[in-house]
């Protein structure tokens, strides 16, 4: 496990407002030592922190009670994950945070890197605000700010959450017109599975 939290998000795990890199691995001692050696070489200016921060993260990583409390207080809150090459992630982070912060009513924008690969990583943004007018407009504006900043920098529309109804409005912009037209044509040409009772019964029978 390799997760990098910005200063705001690290406060949830006792990071005191500093960017915190959490490293957790399970392996033979030689492999563990090698992993920690690579981390030390890649982060030469980092200060070692209390390893108990990892235990705190493991105990509270799925606690989303703060989001529920924010919704009850009238906040609009959501998360948005994207992916990109290492070379573009710093710019995506800076520009997306700046863009969301400029939206009227915005109160919070933060992010952490949750999945890392040799080529790049995933950034997981969290935004919150108290809209001055229409909550839906604020919500869409926040998604627009993060997504269009990501696409402009060459990042990917999503990492592991898929596209869905909300992201679908960015799909042509993400793929480009020719690829989007091809995808649309393929979907229109693909026969849709029948939903008749007879077809369902046949599928159940053939699955025995």
Buried (B, 14 or more C-beta within 10 A) or exposed (E): BBBBBBEBBBBBBEBEEEBBBBBEEEEEEEEEEEBEEEBEEEEEEEEEBEEEBBEBBEEEEEEEEEBEEBEEEEBBBBEBBBBBBEEBBEBBBEBBBEBBBEBEBBBBBBBBBBBBEEEBBBBBBBBBBBBEEEBEBBBEBBBBBBBBBBBEBEBBBBBEBEEEEBBEEBBBBBBEEEEBEEEEEEEEEEEEEEEEEEEEEEEEEEEE
